[in-house]
Amino acid sequence: MRIYLIGSLRNPEVPKVAALLREDGHIVFDDWHAVGPHADDHWRDYEKNRGRTMAQALEGHTATHTCEFDTEFLDKSDAVVLLMPAGNSGHLELGRSVGRRVPSFIVFPGGEPERWDMMYHYVTAVLYSVSDLRCALGGVQQDLTDKEGAEV
């Protein structure tokens, strides 16, 4: 199954969770994490030095290319996982996937968060461990397999 792992550039757990999901036989897209924890800050500083506002910079080549890159893989995914903590970008990616009716999961590896959010109602499941995620993804994989078998 193709999984887009959403998270923060500053979350060092992203590659570890990706490795565990790969052990389960999934194809995991987490390549976005390779740019490092300060990529957004460097982009902001670069654009500010050019005299651009955030709104102007969002129309530039870097933002356009990055969004096209992420969208390509988001739209090819069989499931998405938002690994918390994550910020605005991750939630936007999750929302796009929920809108496309892709099985979508939020994982709070440290347990239930102090601050709750009703909009998480839209996701397939809110989970509190990577072990729970692995089980849930196994169920999605089985559903996909059953659908493919029924279409033959």
SVG drawing of the C-alpha trace seen along z (x, -y; Angstrom):
<svg xmlns="http://www.w3.org/2000/svg" viewBox="-17 -44 35 56">
<polyline fill="none" stroke="black" stroke-width="0.4" points="0.0,0.0 1.2,-3.5 1.3,-5.7 2.0,-9.4 3.5,-10.1 2.7,-13.7 4.5,-15.4 6.7,-18.3 10.2,-18.9 11.2,-19.2 9.9,-15.9 12.8,-13.4 10.3,-10.5 9.1,-10.7 11.9,-8.6 11.7,-6.1 7.9,-5.6 8.5,-5.4 11.0,-2.6 8.6,-0.7 5.8,-1.0 8.3,0.1 9.0,3.2 5.3,4.0 5.7,3.9 4.2,0.5 5.6,-2.0 6.1,-5.1 6.6,-8.6 8.5,-10.7 11.1,-12.1 9.9,-15.7 11.7,-15.2 15.1,-15.2 15.2,-19.0 15.8,-19.3 14.2,-21.0 14.9,-24.6 13.9,-24.5 10.9,-26.7 12.9,-29.2 15.6,-29.4 13.0,-29.9 11.3,-32.7 14.6,-34.4 15.7,-34.1 12.4,-35.6 12.4,-38.4 15.9,-39.3 14.5,-39.6 11.8,-42.0 8.9,-39.6 6.0,-39.1 4.8,-35.6 1.9,-36.0 4.3,-37.0 6.7,-34.2 3.9,-31.6 3.5,-32.5 7.2,-31.9 9.0,-28.9 10.1,-27.3 6.6,-27.2 5.0,-26.1 7.5,-23.3 7.3,-22.1 3.5,-22.0 3.4,-20.2 6.0,-17.7 3.9,-16.9 0.6,-16.9 1.8,-14.3 2.5,-11.9 -0.5,-12.8 -2.8,-12.1 -1.2,-8.7 -1.5,-7.5 -3.8,-4.8 -3.7,-6.2 -2.2,-9.2 -0.9,-9.4 -0.4,-12.7 2.3,-12.0 2.0,-14.6 3.3,-17.0 2.7,-18.7 1.7,-22.2 -0.4,-24.0 1.1,-22.4 0.5,-18.9 -3.1,-19.7 -3.7,-21.2 -2.2,-18.0 -4.4,-15.9 -7.5,-18.0 -6.8,-17.6 -6.7,-13.8 -9.8,-13.6 -11.6,-15.6 -10.5,-13.0 -11.9,-10.3 -8.5,-8.7 -8.2,-6.7 -6.6,-9.2 -5.1,-8.7 -3.7,-11.0 -1.2,-9.5 -0.4,-11.1 2.5,-8.8 2.7,-10.4 -0.9,-9.5 -4.0,-11.6 -3.3,-15.3 -4.1,-17.9 -5.8,-20.1 -8.7,-18.3 -10.0,-19.3 -13.5,-18.4 -12.5,-18.6 -10.4,-15.4 -13.9,-13.8 -13.3,-13.8 -10.4,-11.4 -10.6,-7.6 -9.1,-7.2 -7.2,-9.0 -4.6,-6.7 -2.2,-6.9 0.6,-4.7 2.5,-3.6 1.5,0.0 -2.1,-1.0 -1.4,-2.6 0.3,0.5 -2.8,2.5 -5.2,0.0 -3.2,-0.1 -3.4,3.6 -7.1,3.3 -7.0,0.7 -4.7,3.0 -7.2,5.9 -10.0,3.7 -8.0,2.7 -7.2,6.4 -10.9,7.3 -12.0,4.6 -9.4,5.6 -10.5,9.2 -14.1,8.3 -13.4,6.2 -11.7,9.1"/>
</svg>
